[in-house]
Amino acid sequence: MTSNHGDAARLAVPVGPRDHALGPEDAAVTLVLYGDYECPYTARALPVVGELRQQFGDDLRYVFRNFPLPEIHPHAQRAAEAAEAADAQGRFWEMHETLFARQRSLDAVSLAAYAAELDLDPARFGHDLAAHTHAPRIQADLEGGLASGVQGTPTFFVNGRRHDASHDLETLVGTIEGAGSGGSD
């Protein structure tokens, strides 16, 4: 489980206030995940993230960034826009969880139904999707990911360094423990 951090790709866009984050800003470790709402591998990584958040508590800050791959996942871009439209109404994490839990149903009708379940303003949500209001935000995440060497999803960064090892719980725990003790910056 050794990795050469000297050659690891760096996070090109530092974590900031525009990011979707859970956990304290001053956490010892920041875990950034670039993900695609239609990607089954990203969906499989989320329970691991949940375990990490539970295990590390306030020592871990988790950040999600959009990295839709529409050439592989035709509904990924629209799903990311739905998550951002929900964020505009203060419900990002609820929509985020819903989209991953139901990632086989990301068509326009399903997205509208999820918005209704979350009590979002349907007119505002529908307008945001129709006008692609949040597409620039998603594009910025995508460009930041590309500049950081992201080629697929899920891609993790631990304290600004790309995690190229396995995404299993044990491996990520080891990487986070190393980063928290000064193993990364």
Secondary structure, DSSP 8 states (H G I E B T S, - for coil): ----GGGS-B-SS---TTSEEES-TT-SEEEEEEE-TT-HHHHHHHHHHHHHHHHHGGGEEEEEEE---TTT-TTHHHHHHHHHHHHTTT-HHHHHHHHHHTTT--SHHHHHHHHHHTT--HHHHHHHHHTTTTHHHHHHHHHHHHHTT--SSSEEEETTEEE-S--SHHHHHHHHHHIIIII--
